[in-house]
Amino acid sequence: MTVYPLDPLTDARWPRLLSEHPDASVFHTREWLEAIRRTYGYEPVAFTTSAGGELSNALVFCRISSWLTGRRLVSLPFSDHCQPLAAGADLQQILKYLNEQRAEHLKYIEIRPVEECGLGEADTEFVKSSTTSFQRIDLRPELKALYSGLHESCIRRKIKKAEKEKLVYESGRSAELLQKFRHLLFLTRRRHKLPPQPAAWFQNIAECLGDMATIHMVSKDGQPAASIVTLMYKKTLVYKYGCSDGQFNNAGGTPFLFWQAIQQAKAAGIEQFDLGRSDFEDEGLITFKQHLGAVSSELAYYRNPGVEGRKGSSKPVQLARSWAREALVRLPDSVLGGVGQVLYRHVG
């Protein structure tokens, strides 16, 4: 059995495979891959055992080449998950081929499945490298039942507070909304002591994904208060980014935004709300998502070669990182944005 590389951005068979495969997500689409390519310069590539005709299986990656973090294949960077669209003997053959490729010129290969697919088996050479919490909401029940499933004091009461505060809701992908989102993103990333993602990344998401991407925004007295970005594909809505102005947190903007997104998803026939991954240490975020009615599971990433024996940073290194993060929040927006522009190119 031979493995063949293909370009998912140009191969006419790729959209047809996604339309027919039950595990295909927005992160497999040409639109998402093109946004990554435009922003970060990563080269999308897929591998299949289909010799000709229609594709019956594939694993999609991005080739990353960085002087700082090395050359590697990741499936997929800046994506919460990317399920292999292959199983059984086909998957094993592709993994064997990838292992041979890695030995030649790659630092590592990383695969981010949303469901268990046999990657951790001894003969695959892939080792579980990290785990996070993963939350999803089943949107198939009636809207009334979904509302009842929201936590009374933490979500429903805040939705009512947002209505009482007369928060103004809007959605779309306009330049004005992107600018408001960018403002809130800077405020949020400063609170978290992290650089913001590049402005081009969100511009490319809006341009490449079109109607699949939506910026949801609420404002208070003309000031942006909170925003989330969602992606829609087939029967699934994905929550990807969220940000807010801390001075308006008591106005209930974020719970109100999620409820707006849920209502719109129901009206569009969406059956699942993918709330993405959360670090296990971020108990507040996990709890918030559960209060929205989400069910939690474990999301595991796999690497070849594995990193399970890697030890944590030494105390001096941890201290240096702490100082660096404290310094970040003191930078002006123009410099902080530049740090993000450089940094994210290497971390994919």
Residue, then its C-alpha position, 0 to 999 in steps of 0.5 A: m500500500t502506497v501513500y501519496p501526498l496531495d495539496p488540499l488547497t488545489d486538489a479537486r477531490w478534497p472538498r468532496l471528501l470533506s462533504e462525505h466524511p462524518d469526521a470532517s470539521v471546519f478545521h479541515t476546510r480549504e477556507w481554514l487552511e488558506a487563512i493559516r497559509r496567508t497569515y503564517g506562511y505554513e504549507p498545507v499538505a495531506f497524505t492518503t492511500s487513495a491511488g487515484g479517483e476519489l479520495s477515501n481517506a486522508l490526514v491533513f497537516c501544515r508544514i512548519s519551518s522555524w529557526l526557533t522551534g524547528r521543522r515539523l508537521v502539525s495537524l493542525p496549528f491554531s486548531d483545537h482538533c483535527q480528526p484523521l479522516a482515515a482508519g484501520a489499515d489506511l491510517q496505519q500505513i499513513l502513520k508508518y510513512l510519516n514516521e519514515q519522513r520524520a526520521e529524515h528531516l523533521k523535529y516531530i509530527e503532531i496529530r490532534p484527534v478529537e476522538e480516539c483513533g488508535l494513535g496511542e498503540a505501540d506500533t504507531e510511534f506516536v505518544k500522548s503528549s498533552t491533554t486538555s478538557f474539551q466541552r460540547i453542547d448538544l443543540r438537538p433539544e428544543l430551545k426551551a430545554l437548552y435555556s433550562g439547562l443554563h445555570e440559573s445564577c451564573i448564566r440565566r441571571k446574567i442574560k437577564k442583567a444584559e437585557k436590563e443593561k440594554l446591551v446592544y448586540e450585533s454580528g458580522r465580519s465588517a472592518e468596524l466589527l474587526q476593529k472593535f474585536r481587536h480593541l477587546l482582544f488587546l484588553t483581554r490578552r493584557r489581563h492574561k499577560l500574553p501577546p495578541q494574535p496577529a491582526a492579519w489572522f482575524q482579517n484572513i479568517a473573515e475573508c477566507l471563511g466568509d459566512m462560515a465565520t461570525i463576530h458576535m459583539v455587545s456594546k454598552d453605551g456605544q462602547p464594545a463590552a464583549s465579543i466572541v468569534t464562532l465558526m460554522y460548518k455542516k451541523t456544528l458551530v465552533y467557539k474559537y475566540g472570546c474577549s471582553d472589557g473587564q469594566f463591563n463584566n458585571a453587565g452579563g455580556t459574555p453569557f448573553l453572547f453565547w445565548q445569542a449564538i445558541q439561538q442563531a445556531k438552532a434557527a440554522g439547524i445546527e446540532q452541536f456547539d463545540l466550545g473548544r479546549s480548556d487547560f485543566e488548570d483553567e477551572g473557571l473557564i471549564t466551569f463557565k462552559q459547563h454552566l452553559g450546558a456543555v459536557s466535558s471530555e478529554l482531548a489528547y494530542y499525540r507526537n512522534p517522537g513522544v515527549e512524555g519524559r520531558k520535565g518541567s522548567s527549572k525555577p530560574v526559567q519559570l522566574a524568567r518567564s514570569w518577568a517576561r509576561e510582566a514586561l509584556v503588559r507594560l508595552p504599548d499596543s503597537v509594540l505588543g502587537g508586533v510581539g504577537q506578529v513575530l511570536y505566533r509564526h513560530v508556535g504553531 
